[in-house]
Amino acid sequence: MEPRMVDLNPELTLNPETAFFILLKAREFSAKVEAADPDEGSNPADDKSIDVLEFQADDTVEEELAVAIDGLNEDERLDLIALSWIGRGDFTFDDWAEAREDARRIERTQVGRYVLGHPTFGDDLEDALAQLDFSIDDYLDSHVHTPGRPESAADTD
């Protein structure tokens, strides 16, 4: 009997660029803490800009993440969730179809809340993408001068 080869290249509908954008926003959100001193009047330069790690009234991270997730089509959404589960170790790429099918249990309107509720979501997603040879370092290197949300498949259809 010939050993079974694992298909580490499932056909992704989720653009890795979009996945990296979402994982970076999820990490940014997870790093935030409640404001310790909302009326604090020090200069950001004096306190080494530590306030950037606190939720502020004008903070757009959650909104940016919601917009990116809401812009995904059904297949991209399933890929996003399945990849995070694979990165977390709940599934393997051998179980790709099963992971995507299980991802249907999370309603479209709940995906943003699901992502925000898992502090390791970004790390899990990065782990799965790395297994597919997509590098966060390559993504960051190619986007140093071109910030902004990448196009999803839905934007190009």
Secondary structure as a PSIPRED ss2 file (coil, helix, strand):
# PSIPRED VFORMAT (PSIPRED V4.0)

   1 M C   1.000  0.000  0.000
   2 E C   1.000  0.000  0.000
   3 P C   1.000  0.000  0.000
   4 R C   1.000  0.000  0.000
   5 M C   1.000  0.000  0.000
   6 V C   1.000  0.000  0.000
   7 D C   1.000  0.000  0.000
   8 L C   1.000  0.000  0.000
   9 N C   1.000  0.000  0.000
  10 P C   1.000  0.000  0.000
  11 E C   1.000  0.000  0.000
  12 L C   1.000  0.000  0.000
  13 T C   1.000  0.000  0.000
  14 L C   1.000  0.000  0.000
  15 N C   1.000  0.000  0.000
  16 P H   0.000  1.000  0.000
  17 E H   0.000  1.000  0.000
  18 T H   0.000  1.000  0.000
  19 A H   0.000  1.000  0.000
  20 F H   0.000  1.000  0.000
  21 F H   0.000  1.000  0.000
  22 I H   0.000  1.000  0.000
  23 L H   0.000  1.000  0.000
  24 L H   0.000  1.000  0.000
  25 K H   0.000  1.000  0.000
  26 A H   0.000  1.000  0.000
  27 R H   0.000  1.000  0.000
  28 E H   0.000  1.000  0.000
  29 F H   0.000  1.000  0.000
  30 S H   0.000  1.000  0.000
  31 A H   0.000  1.000  0.000
  32 K C   1.000  0.000  0.000
  33 V E   0.000  0.000  1.000
  34 E C   1.000  0.000  0.000
  35 A C   1.000  0.000  0.000
  36 A C   1.000  0.000  0.000
  37 D C   1.000  0.000  0.000
  38 P C   1.000  0.000  0.000
  39 D C   1.000  0.000  0.000
  40 E C   1.000  0.000  0.000
  41 G C   1.000  0.000  0.000
  42 S C   1.000  0.000  0.000
  43 N C   1.000  0.000  0.000
  44 P C   1.000  0.000  0.000
  45 A C   1.000  0.000  0.000
  46 D C   1.000  0.000  0.000
  47 D C   1.000  0.000  0.000
  48 K C   1.000  0.000  0.000
  49 S C   1.000  0.000  0.000
  50 I H   0.000  1.000  0.000
  51 D H   0.000  1.000  0.000
  52 V H   0.000  1.000  0.000
  53 L H   0.000  1.000  0.000
  54 E E   0.000  0.000  1.000
  55 F C   1.000  0.000  0.000
  56 Q C   1.000  0.000  0.000
  57 A C   1.000  0.000  0.000
  58 D C   1.000  0.000  0.000
  59 D C   1.000  0.000  0.000
  60 T C   1.000  0.000  0.000
  61 V H   0.000  1.000  0.000
  62 E H   0.000  1.000  0.000
  63 E H   0.000  1.000  0.000
  64 E H   0.000  1.000  0.000
  65 L H   0.000  1.000  0.000
  66 A H   0.000  1.000  0.000
  67 V H   0.000  1.000  0.000
  68 A H   0.000  1.000  0.000
  69 I H   0.000  1.000  0.000
  70 D H   0.000  1.000  0.000
  71 G C   1.000  0.000  0.000
  72 L C   1.000  0.000  0.000
  73 N C   1.000  0.000  0.000
  74 E H   0.000  1.000  0.000
  75 D H   0.000  1.000  0.000
  76 E H   0.000  1.000  0.000
  77 R H   0.000  1.000  0.000
  78 L H   0.000  1.000  0.000
  79 D H   0.000  1.000  0.000
  80 L H   0.000  1.000  0.000
  81 I H   0.000  1.000  0.000
  82 A H   0.000  1.000  0.000
  83 L H   0.000  1.000  0.000
  84 S H   0.000  1.000  0.000
  85 W H   0.000  1.000  0.000
  86 I H   0.000  1.000  0.000
  87 G H   0.000  1.000  0.000
  88 R H   0.000  1.000  0.000
  89 G C   1.000  0.000  0.000
  90 D C   1.000  0.000  0.000
  91 F C   1.000  0.000  0.000
  92 T C   1.000  0.000  0.000
  93 F H   0.000  1.000  0.000
  94 D H   0.000  1.000  0.000
  95 D H   0.000  1.000  0.000
  96 W H   0.000  1.000  0.000
  97 A H   0.000  1.000  0.000
  98 E H   0.000  1.000  0.000
  99 A H   0.000  1.000  0.000
 100 R H   0.000  1.000  0.000
 101 E H   0.000  1.000  0.000
 102 D H   0.000  1.000  0.000
 103 A H   0.000  1.000  0.000
 104 R C   1.000  0.000  0.000
 105 R C   1.000  0.000  0.000
 106 I C   1.000  0.000  0.000
 107 E C   1.000  0.000  0.000
 108 R H   0.000  1.000  0.000
 109 T H   0.000  1.000  0.000
 110 Q H   0.000  1.000  0.000
 111 V H   0.000  1.000  0.000
 112 G H   0.000  1.000  0.000
 113 R H   0.000  1.000  0.000
 114 Y H   0.000  1.000  0.000
 115 V H   0.000  1.000  0.000
 116 L H   0.000  1.000  0.000
 117 G C   1.000  0.000  0.000
 118 H C   1.000  0.000  0.000
 119 P C   1.000  0.000  0.000
 120 T C   1.000  0.000  0.000
 121 F H   0.000  1.000  0.000
 122 G H   0.000  1.000  0.000
 123 D H   0.000  1.000  0.000
 124 D H   0.000  1.000  0.000
 125 L H   0.000  1.000  0.000
 126 E H   0.000  1.000  0.000
 127 D H   0.000  1.000  0.000
 128 A H   0.000  1.000  0.000
 129 L H   0.000  1.000  0.000
 130 A H   0.000  1.000  0.000
 131 Q H   0.000  1.000  0.000
 132 L C   1.000  0.000  0.000
 133 D C   1.000  0.000  0.000
 134 F C   1.000  0.000  0.000
 135 S C   1.000  0.000  0.000
 136 I H   0.000  1.000  0.000
 137 D H   0.000  1.000  0.000
 138 D H   0.000  1.000  0.000
 139 Y H   0.000  1.000  0.000
 140 L H   0.000  1.000  0.000
 141 D H   0.000  1.000  0.000
 142 S H   0.000  1.000  0.000
 143 H C   1.000  0.000  0.000
 144 V C   1.000  0.000  0.000
 145 H C   1.000  0.000  0.000
 146 T C   1.000  0.000  0.000
 147 P C   1.000  0.000  0.000
 148 G C   1.000  0.000  0.000
 149 R C   1.000  0.000  0.000
 150 P C   1.000  0.000  0.000
 151 E C   1.000  0.000  0.000
 152 S C   1.000  0.000  0.000
 153 A H   0.000  1.000  0.000
 154 A H   0.000  1.000  0.000
 155 D H   0.000  1.000  0.000
 156 T H   0.000  1.000  0.000
 157 D C   1.000  0.000  0.000
